[in-house]
Amino acid sequence: MDKLYAILRRDLLTAVRHRSGFVLALAGVFSQLAAFYFLSRAIGPGFRPDGVEYFPFLMVGTGLYTFFVMSAQAFLSAVQEAQQTGTLEVLMTTATAPAELIILSSVSAFCGSLVNLLIYFLAGVAVFRAAIHANLWACAAVLILSLAIALALGIAAAALQVAFQKGSAVLWLLGSGLWFLSGTLFPIESLPRPLVLLARAIPLTYAIDGMRRALLQGQSFIEMAPLLAILAGFGVVLLPLTLAGLALSLRRARQTGTLSFY
């Protein structure tokens, strides 16, 4: 916890000194929300997926999916930067466990992605008047379980980068196919049945659906118990699995001398 506090404090002070990056990120949030707002107006009020207005439907789907992508990017960038600067091998000689080092190096960017997500939702509600009926306890439960899945995605990207220098494959997968299979822009029920079955095997589908139910429809913790159980199951399986994969890839890279390959 002392190491985590020191890293978060350092990166927070750095961010405060470079406020232009925050301003640009904020501008990006508003421009993306504006684009989806006018898209929903162009489609018209008749389209109500899952019984909710299309703009808040889009807001939740795109906001949460972007959070998953940026979380994976945070871990991948941390490893790539350490490889390119030659500091990864030096860090591996410290008393901190190698997998813990990777996670600590990525935690600030991961937290930044979470803050961006919260700002995205707040701006959508306060500025663009997205209609919500939030159940805060259910929202918190979905968010916590989504954090575990996002961590697993990021750790998987880091493990692939260390082992094969192909961590960008996770980002490619998120950007090329999973965005429409997870129901980001439209309900998965619109897809052909084989693709619906595939979509139901993706944890992001349940995270996005769960946040929509909790934030837009106000479903209670009890009503969402089956969905929360599925999300928890994904987290329990994926997080230890990816951590073990990262530890294995780091150990093999140290043995073969490929830690700094990129």
N, C-alpha and C positions, 0 to 999 in steps of 0.2 A: 504493500500500500504506500510506503514511503517513496518508492521508485515511481509509482503511478502518479502520486501527487506532484513530485518534482517535474515529471515530464509534462503533465497538464499545465502546471504553473508556467513553465518555460514557454510552451507553445501559445498559451493565452497571452503572455506578455508580448510575444512576437506578433501575434495577430493584432493586438491593440496598437502597436507601433506601425503596422501596415494596414491602415483602415481602408485603403482604396480597394483591396480585395473583397472586403465585406460589402462595400457599396456596389461593386460589380455583381457579386452574387445576389444581392437584393434586387438589382435591376433585372437580372435573369429570372428570378422568381416571379416578378410582376409581369414581365413580358410573356412568360410561358402561361401564366394564369389568364392573361388577357386573350391570348390566342385561343385557349380552350373555352373561355367565356363566349367569345364571338362565334366560335364553331358551334357551340351548343345553341346559340340564338339562331344561327343559320339553319340548323337541323329542325328547330322548332320544339314547342312544348309537348307535342304529341308523343315523342319518343321518351319513354320513362322506363329504362331498364331496371328490373327488380323493384318497380314501383316507386322509384325516386327520380328527381330531376336529373337531366343528363350532365349538367355542369358539375354538381357535387360528386356524381358518379365518376366523372373524369378526374376531378381533383384528387380524390382518394386513390384511385388506381394509379395515376401517373406519379403522384407524390410518393407513394410507398414504393413503387417499382424503381423510381429514381434513387431512392434511399438504398435499396438493395444493390443497385449498380455502383453507386458511389462508395458503398462500404467495401465491395470487392476491389474497387479501384484503389482505395486507401491502403489496403494490405499489399496489393501488387506494386504500387508506387514506392512504398517503404522498402521493399526487398530490392526492386530495380535500382533505386537510388543508392542503396548500400553496396550493391554489386558494382555499379558504375564508378563510384568514388573509392572503391577498395576498402571500405570500412567494415564490411560484413565479416571478413576473416578476423579482424581485430576484435570485434564485438564478441565473437564466439569464444575468445580466450578469457572472457570475464567470468566472474562467479555466478552470474545470472544464467539460468537455464536457457538454451538456444531458442526453444519455442516461445518462452516467456519474453525474450528479447524482441522477437518479431511482433508479438502482440502489443507490447509496450510502445514499440516504434510506430505502430499504426493507430493507437488508441485516440490520439488527438484528432486526426482526420476523420476517424469513425464517429467521434462525438460531434465534430463539425457537421457531418452529414445528418445526424439526428437533429441538431439545432435547425438546420436548413429545412428539414421535414416539418418541424413544428411551426416555423415561420411561414412555410408554404400553406399549411392548413389555416393558420391564423389570418393570413392575408386573404385567403379565399373566402373566409367567413366575414371578416371585417370590411374588406374593400369591395369584393365582388358579390357579397350577400348570398353566399352559398347556404342553402337551407339544410340545417343539421338538427338532429334530435338525439344528442349524445347521451350515452350512459357511460359516465366517467370510469367506473370500475371495470366495465367490459372493455373500454378503450385501453385502459392501462394493462389489462391482462393480455390483449392482443399485441400491444406494443412490446411488452416484455418478451413474449414468445417469439415475436418477429425479430427482436434483437439477437436472440440465440441463433436463428436461421441466418441472419445477415452476417454474424460472426463466423458461422460455419462456411458461408460462401467466401468470405475474405480469406480465411485460413486455407481453404482449398486452393484459391488463386495463388497464395504465397507458396504453398507446397509444390504446386505445379511449376512455378517459376524457379524454385530452387532445384527441383529434380530434373526438369526438362527444358527450362527457359521458355516455357509456353504458358505462363500464367494468364496471358491475354486471351487464352482460349475460353476462360470462364466469362470474360467480358464479351467476347464474340458470341458465346451461347446466349447470354442475357440480352444482347442487342439484336440478335438475328432471328431467334425463334420463340424464346420463352415469353416475350412481351405480349404476344397475342394469345398464347396458350394459357396464360395466367389470368386472362380477363381484364387486362389493363384498360382497354378502350371500349370493350363491349362484353356482354355476358358470354361465358363459354358455351352456354346452351345453343348459341347461334352457329357453333362449329359442327362439322360432321361427327357422327357418333364415335368413330375411332379416335378422333382428335379430342373429343370430350373425355374419353377414358384416359388418354395420355395427360390431359390437363389436370385430371384429378390425382395424378401421381406426382405433381409438382407442388412443393410446399408453398411457393409464392402464391399460388391460386387461393389457398386457404387463408393466408395472411391478408391478402387484399379483400377477399370476401368477408373475412371476420371484421376488418376495420370498417368496411361499409355498413355491416349490420350494426356494429356498436356505435359508430359516429353518425350515421345517416338515419338509421331506423330505430335506434334506441333500444335494441334488444338487451336483455339483462344477462348477467353472468350465467344464470341457470339456463336460460333459453339457448345460450351459445355453448353449453357444456360439451356437446359432442364435437363441435368444430375446434374448441380449445384443446380438447383431448388429442385430436389429430395433430394440431400444431405442436403440442408438447411432445408427442411421440416423435415427430420429425426432429425436434431439437435434441431430445435424449439420444437419438441414433446418430444424427449428423455431427453434432459438436464433438463428442469423444472420438468419432471416426476420423474427422478432419484433423484434430489435434494429434492423433496417433500418426496420421499420414505426414504431417508437418515435421514431427520429431524424427520420423524415419528418413524423410528426404534430407533433413539437415545432417543427420548422422552419416548417411551415405555420401553426401557431398563433402563432408569433412574428411572422410576416409579416402575419397578419390581425388581430392584437391580441386573440386569444381565449384567451390562456394562463390567465387567471383566471376564465373562464366555468365554471360548474358547475351 
